Amino acid sequence: MTPSILLTVYPDECDAFGHLNQASFLSLFERARWEMLRAGPGMDLFDRTGAWPAVRRTVIEYHAPAFPGDVLRFEQDLTHLGRTSFTMRQVARRVGDDALIANAEFVFVCVNRGGRPVAVPKEFNDFMTSRRRHAGEVQRLAVNGVSLAVEVRGDGPAVLFIHGYPLDHTIWTHQIAALEGWCRIAPDLRGMGGSDAPDLGYSMETYAADLAELLDLLGADDVVLVGLSMGGYVAFEFLRRWRRRVRGLVLVDTRAEADTPEARRSRDAAAGTAKEQGAAAIAEAMLPKVLGASTLAGAPATVERVRTMMAATPVAGIVGALGAMRDRPDSTPLLAELDGLPTLVIVGDEDELTPPTQARAMADAIPGASLVVIRSAGHLPTLERPSETTDAIVAFLAGLP
Ligand code: MLT
């Protein structure tokens, strides 16, 4: 969420029982939006630009009463931006006890003085984007029909971190913290972490389209892609569709080949296990494959962290990801076409899922790519050997033209 606005509840806004009443709540939501503009581009922004945001739809959920003297903290953000319309989500919490009082969604259409729809003013979008980029927290952003949990941190050129399966964006915690001077964007892919997990709608194309819309929403025209394992498969799909938006590529413990027939069968078997026994069974099966022998033997906190992360993945997201991986195309023909795209391949020397020999062959097939092997790490070097992995990424980013 982006910076908040504080407003006090007055007695004349409350009903006979002393509760903040509905009409006054609506006006507090509106006041919070104006205060945000006052503190930013100015309350006359819409007058200046001749595009007035007319409310088209409002949904408010009331969770707890508020009373005179309560100070409410309003957090507000754009969750959708169209050409002429935008959706704003507002959340009101009581400062005293952090209780959630209400949350609301307002859909606006920008109209000119004649009442005709016009484009959302760019100045407004830029303002909301820059607030978002400075939020440094996990936000919920609506893209491509789902709401994604996304951590956005820092200013500068954009780096998009794409996690693997069945994981979430926190596998990049160390890298996100360290990459000063870059706008770090780390979403939970649909179906994983805190993002929506619809029952249908998973494919490499869909994951990549989610990310392209996310970058649009964050005003990031071009980006360095950093994809781990399944995140690499998504990065390949993104490159097939939006190559011109990519200025650098980091492939971590991933592969370009499609699944073999045997691997496809085991995806279906794993989907059956997930449906019958839940995510915990998947976590138990994956853990010894995902972590290297050194981590399994010597880093119990990391083992527990990864186990918990995997076991928290929604079953719909697991099944969806398995289907998307099973059906992904072979990306090896793409490798030679990456000529001119600065590329770094990273692999843990104990990775058994995508071993160093495979990483080396992939790096050799990408013109100009370099390879870094991280010692004593398995399939998740970002968590198993965070400093070494971060150093490799920092050095690569520093060398970008
Ligand atoms: C991942 O880490 O994303 C998966 O292991 C990839 C895969 O199963 O192919």
Residues whose N, C-alpha, C, O or C-beta is under 5 A from the ligand:
A	BS01	MLT	G164 Y165 L228 S229 M230 G231
